[in-house]
Amino acid sequence: MDNMYVLMMGFLSVVIVNNFVFTKFLGTCPYLGVSGRLDTAFGMGLAVTFVTALSGILTWLVDYYILVPNGLEITRYVCYILIIAGAVQLVEMYVRKFFPALYRTFGIFLPLISTNCVILGICLFINIWAIDNLAEVAVLSTGVGIGFTLAICIMAAIRENLALVDVPESLKGAPITLITAGLLTMAFMGFAGMIK
């Protein structure tokens, strides 16, 4: 029961309280670049969630069972990037084959998932947090992806509604998007204050 509670609290922490987009400012490029429409944002969020979950688990397994026992910790970054790139290629092939319209909508942002800081960030944070439990790694990696999906979908919903609002000319486009992103960040950082 205690282990389930820890997993649930860890999951809620990385989704809401310590959302990587809002508290660590990781993944802001696709967060701002693909959040124009809700359906596209949701698709990108699902792709990132799959890649974070798969990459987090695989990098932990490689690190825990191969790199650390053999004293090869120096190669972590290279191994992580190779694993992330492989996971992104799987997602790209799947989306291209089964969702061609979504693939065209993503444009350059789908291959750029491999450089998404959220994914590399969770792989590195798993080491910093010294997690030695595969279930915890799976829950946190998936939670980070779901947190990214939550962030990008909220932003997309707001941006879709902003298209219908009379925004001053000087704030249209990037300025109102950045103001909105700042306000969302402050709102989510409020959750961190509630924990204390």
C-alpha positions in Angstrom: 0.0 0.0 0.0 2.8 2.4 0.8 4.6 1.7 -2.5 1.3 2.4 -4.4 0.9 5.7 -2.5 4.5 6.7 -3.3 4.0 5.9 -7.0 0.7 7.9 -7.1 2.2 10.9 -5.4 5.3 10.8 -7.7 3.0 10.6 -10.7 0.8 13.6 -9.5 4.0 15.5 -8.7 5.5 15.3 -12.2 2.1 15.9 -13.9 0.9 18.9 -11.9 3.2 20.1 -9.1 6.6 19.7 -10.8 5.4 19.8 -14.4 8.7 19.9 -16.4 7.3 22.5 -18.8 6.1 24.9 -16.1 8.7 24.4 -13.4 11.9 23.4 -15.3 11.0 25.2 -18.6 11.9 22.0 -20.6 10.2 21.3 -23.9 9.1 24.9 -24.6 9.9 24.8 -28.3 7.2 22.2 -29.2 5.0 23.6 -26.4 4.9 27.0 -28.2 5.3 25.7 -31.7 2.7 22.9 -31.9 0.1 24.4 -29.6 -1.9 26.3 -32.3 -4.6 23.6 -32.5 -5.9 21.3 -29.8 -6.0 18.1 -32.0 -2.4 18.6 -33.1 -1.2 19.4 -29.6 -2.9 16.3 -28.2 -1.2 14.2 -30.9 2.2 15.7 -30.1 1.5 15.1 -26.4 0.8 11.4 -27.0 3.9 11.0 -29.1 6.0 12.7 -26.4 4.4 10.6 -23.7 5.2 7.4 -25.6 8.8 8.5 -26.2 9.3 9.6 -22.6 7.9 6.4 -21.2 9.9 4.2 -23.5 13.1 6.2 -23.2 13.0 6.6 -19.5 12.5 2.8 -19.0 15.2 1.8 -21.6 17.8 4.3 -20.4 17.3 3.2 -16.8 17.7 -0.4 -17.8 20.8 0.3 -19.8 22.2 2.4 -17.0 21.4 0.1 -14.2 22.3 -3.2 -15.8 25.1 -2.3 -18.3 26.7 1.1 -17.7 27.0 1.3 -13.9 28.2 -2.3 -13.3 30.9 -1.9 -16.0 32.0 1.6 -15.0 30.8 3.2 -18.3 28.8 6.0 -16.7 30.8 8.5 -18.9 28.8 7.2 -22.0 25.4 7.9 -20.5 24.6 10.9 -22.7 25.5 9.1 -25.9 23.5 6.0 -24.9 20.5 8.2 -23.9 20.5 10.1 -27.1 20.7 6.9 -29.2 17.8 5.4 -27.2 15.7 8.5 -27.5 16.4 8.8 -31.3 15.4 5.2 -31.8 12.1 5.7 -29.9 11.4 8.8 -31.9 12.0 6.9 -35.2 9.4 4.3 -34.0 6.8 7.0 -33.3 7.6 8.8 -36.6 7.2 5.6 -38.7 3.9 4.8 -36.9 2.4 8.2 -37.3 3.5 8.4 -40.9 1.9 5.1 -41.7 -1.4 5.3 -39.7 -2.0 9.1 -39.4 -0.6 10.8 -42.5 -2.6 14.0 -41.9 -1.2 14.3 -38.4 2.2 13.6 -39.7 2.0 16.4 -42.2 0.6 18.8 -39.5 3.5 18.1 -37.2 6.0 19.0 -39.9 9.5 19.4 -38.5 8.4 19.1 -34.9 7.9 15.3 -35.0 11.6 14.5 -35.8 12.5 17.2 -33.3 11.0 15.2 -30.5 14.4 13.6 -30.3 15.9 16.9 -29.2 13.0 17.7 -26.8 14.5 18.6 -23.5 11.6 17.0 -21.6 12.7 13.5 -22.8 16.4 13.9 -22.1 15.5 15.7 -18.8 13.6 12.8 -17.4 16.4 10.4 -18.4 18.9 12.6 -16.5 16.6 13.3 -13.5 16.0 9.6 -13.0 19.8 9.3 -12.3 19.9 12.5 -10.2 17.0 11.2 -8.1 18.9 7.8 -7.8 15.8 5.7 -8.5 16.5 2.0 -8.2 13.0 0.7 -8.9 11.7 0.0 -12.5 8.0 0.6 -11.5 8.9 4.1 -10.2 10.9 4.8 -13.4 7.9 3.8 -15.5 5.4 5.8 -13.5 7.6 9.0 -13.5 8.6 8.7 -17.1 5.0 8.3 -18.2 3.9 11.1 -15.8 6.3 13.5 -17.3 4.9 12.8 -20.8 1.4 13.2 -19.5 2.4 16.5 -17.8 3.8 17.7 -21.1 0.5 16.6 -22.8 -1.5 18.5 -20.2 0.6 21.6 -20.6 0.5 21.7 -24.4 -3.3 20.9 -24.6 -4.1 23.7 -22.1 -2.0 26.1 -24.2 -3.6 24.9 -27.4 -7.1 25.4 -26.0 -6.3 28.9 -24.8 -4.7 29.8 -28.2 -7.7 28.5 -30.1 -9.9 30.8 -28.0 -7.5 33.7 -28.4 -8.2 33.6 -32.1 -11.7 34.6 -31.4 -10.8 37.4 -29.0 -10.1 41.0 -29.9 -6.4 41.2 -29.0 -4.7 44.5 -29.4 -2.7 44.6 -32.7 0.7 45.0 -30.8 0.0 41.8 -28.8 -1.2 39.5 -31.6 0.8 36.4 -32.4 4.0 35.7 -30.3 3.5 38.4 -27.6 0.1 37.1 -26.4 1.3 33.5 -26.6 4.3 34.3 -24.4 2.1 36.3 -22.0 -0.3 33.3 -21.8 2.6 30.9 -21.3 3.9 33.1 -18.4 0.5 33.2 -16.7 0.1 29.5 -17.0 3.5 28.9 -15.5 2.7 31.1 -12.6 -0.6 29.3 -12.1 1.0 25.9 -12.0 3.9 27.1 -9.8 1.1 27.9 -7.3 0.6 24.2 -6.8 4.2 23.9 -5.5 3.4 26.4 -2.8 0.4 24.4 -1.7 2.6 21.4 -0.8 4.5 23.1 1.9 
